[in-house]
């Protein structure tokens, strides 16, 4: 099981907050922290660029806000160094071609393509060509669109995984459709993970027991912090609980082979009438049972 703590934009452009989120991810046993990398001029729609927005830094256009919240190279250099000290892995979702080029300057374990960019097949192709493992989120996508993206990944790359998700934030429990995990496994014969946007822990644990081998959840220090993603993110205590519940859930599954466990053997010796153990002292069985066995 590979656990990704999605910091996303919840760092609020504050490196001290960013460090605390990395610390929390390491302390609670998660494997990787993840960010989001965008080129604002390319990712902000034209009709939204000049829309005014209230922010902790005062009123500004949406484009100005996107620049404000975007981490720059010096900050990513520090993140790279800081994560190596823990150690914990890090990577990012890339939303455009320059962001992909930027991320490949670092030795990240994978490239994440967000659901919004699943049909940006040139971005998918370039990510596949990088030689890095590609994680492709499949939210708000049709099977035909996923088919096309998977064809690109297989033609131009080596290793990839599909991430089942519902892109609503927070996602209603009735819309999670966790059975899609097996559908994706059967249809594409590849590794499948789960990116959870629900508010609770239970669905993510179920996803792991259904076969999702990569789990991604947004994280925060406080649900009440400013920003659109904090409300449905996991606080630190929930990160710890989820990691432990997933571990316990997978342990409960076992191997499907019926056996008498060591603890059961102790109870068997105490509670079971030895004369009625099959194969012992057949004369004690009812005649009809002995005749049926003959």
N, C-alpha and C positions, 0 to 999 in steps of 0.2 A: 504494500500500500504506500502510495506517494502522496503526501499532504502538502497542498499549496495554499499559503496564506496570502490572499489577494489584498495588498495594501491599496492598490489602485491609485485613487486621488485622495485617499483619507489621510495622507500626510499633510494636506493643506499647505504645501510648499514650505513646511517647517522642518528643517533637518533634525532638530531635537525630537520632534514628534515621530519622525521617520525612524530614528534610531530606537526609540522606545517600542515601536511596533516590531522592528526586527528583533529586539531583545525578547519581546513577549513571544514571538513565533519560535525562537530558539528555546526559550525556557519551557514552553509547553509541548515540545517534541515534534514540531512541524518540520518538514524537510526543506521547504523553499518559500521565499517571499517573492511576490510578483507585483510589478508596477504596470502602468500604461504609458506608452510612448506615442505621441502624436506630433505632427507638424500642423499647428493651428490653422495656417493659411489654407492648407489642403483639406482639413477635416471639418472645419466649421462651414456650414452651408452659407451661401451668399446672403440669403434673406435674414440670417441670424447674426451676421458679423457686427452690425451696428446697433443691435438691440441692447438697451441699457439694462444693467443688472446691479442689484445691491449685493455687495460682498463685504467681508471683514476688512478689506482695504479701501472701502468707500465705493461710490458709484462708478461704474466703468462699462464700456461696451463688452459684449460677450466675447469678442475676439481678444480684447485686452485681458479679460479674465482668463481665457484659455492660455495666453502667454504667461500670465502671473502664476498659474497653478502648475505649469509644465516645468519639470526639473531640467536643469541644463547639464552640460557635460561634466563640469567640475563636481556637481552634486552626485552624478552617477559614478564618477571616479571614486568619490568618497564611499558611496554605497558598496561598490565593488570591493574596496579595501576593507570596509567595516564587516561585511558579511564573511570575508575570508578569515577574519580574526575570531569569529564565533566558534566553529565555522557553520555557516548555513548557506545554501544555494540561493541564487536570485535569478530572475529573468523578467520579461515584460511582454505585454500584448502590444503588437505593432499595428498601427492603423493606416500606414501609408508607406510608400517605397523609401523615402529618406529615413524614416524611423527604423525600418528594417536594416538599412545600411548602417545606421548609428548603432543599433544593438549588436550587430555582428562584430563590432570592434572589441567586444568583451567575450570572455569564455563562458557563455551561458549554457545551461544544460538542455534548453529547448527554446523554440520560438512559438509564441502563442498567437494564433489568428482569431480575433474575436468574431462572434456571430455576425455582427454588422458587416464584416468584410469577407464572409464566406464566398460570396459571388464575385469578389475582386480576384479573378483567377490568375492574373499576372502577379499579384502579391503572393498568392498561394504558391505559384510556380517558383518564384524567386526564393521564397522561404524553404521550399523543398530542395532547391538546388544548393542551399547553403551547407548541406551536410549535417545540419542539426536536426534533432527530432522535432517534428511539428505537432503541436496540439491545436486541433481545429474545433472550435465551439460550433454547435449545430442549432442554436436557438433561432427562432423565427424563420426557419428554412424548410423548404419542401424536400421530399426524398429525391426528386429529380435534381434539385440544386446540390444536394449532398453528393449524389452520384457523380455529377460533373466535377466537384471539388476533389473527390476521392480519386477519380481518373487522373487528374492533374498531379496529385500527390504521388500516385503509383508510377506515373510516367517519368517524373522528374526527381523523385526522392527515394529514400530508403525506409526510414522509420517515421511512423506517425501514429497518433491516437485521436479518436473522435471524442469530444466532450459533450455528452447529453446535457441539455439545460433548457430551462424556460426563461426567456429574456425579460419577462416582467420583473420589476424590482420594487417591492418584494413580490415574489411569485406566489399566487394562491395555491394552497395544497392540492386542490382538486385539479389543477392544471399541470401538475408536475409530470405525470405520465412516466413513471419510473420503469415501466415495462419496456420502454424504448431502449433501455440499456441492452437487453437481450436482442431486441430487434436489430440494433446496430451491429452487435456482435455477429449475429447470424447472417446479416446481409453483406457485411464487408469483411468478415473474418479478421478483424483487427482489434487492437487494444481499445477499450472504451472506458472513459472516465466520466465524472459527474461534476458539473459546476453548479452549486446550489445557490439560489437566490431567495430561498424561503427564510422565514424568520426563526423557525424551530430547528432542533437538532435531529429529531426522529427520521425525517425523510432522507437525510444524508447518510445516517447509519444504515437505513434500508438499502440505499443505493450501493453501499459497499458490500452488503450481504448478497445483493443481486449480481455482483460481478464487476462493479466499477473499481478499477485498480488505481485510478488517480482521482483525488478529491480536491476540489477548489472551493474555498469560501472567502468572502470579504471579511476583513477584520477591522476593528476600531478599538480605541481606548475607552470611548464613551459614546453611547448612542445619542447624546444630546449635543455633540459637537456640531459646528457648522458644516454643511455639505449634504448633498443629496443621497450619499451612499451609507451614511453612518447608521441610520435607523435600522436597516436590515442586516447590518454586519454583526459579526460575533465579537463580543467583548472578551477580555483575556480569560476570565474564568470559564466562559463557554467554549473557548478554544481548547482549554485543558479537558473539559468534560467531553467534548466531541471526540478528541483524539483517543481518550480512554474508552468511550462507548464503542467506537469503531473497532478498536482492538478486541474488546470483549465480544462484540457481535461476530467478528470473524472467528474468534476462538470457539464460540458456541456452535458454529456450523459443523465442526468435526470433519471426518472423511467419508461418512456414509456407510462405513463397514460396521455391522452389528457385532458388538463384543461385550463381554462382561468386564466392567472396569474393576480396578483394584478395590475401590470403596464399595462397589456392589458385591464383590466376593465376600467382604466382611459381613455385609448384611445378609447375603445368601446363606452363609454358615450359621448365622443366628436365627434366621426366620424360615428357611425352607426345610420341609420334612424330607430327610434324605431318602426315605423309602419310596418317595414319589419322583425321584430323579429318573428321567427316562434312561433305560438301559441298565438300571440297577434293580435287582430283586423283582423280576417280572411277575413272580407269583403273587405279588401284592396287588397287581392291577386287576380291575374287573375282568371277568372271563371274556366278555364281548370285545374288550380292547385287545386282549391277548390273541383272540381268534382273528381279529381284523389284521393284526400284524403278521400272523403266520402265513 
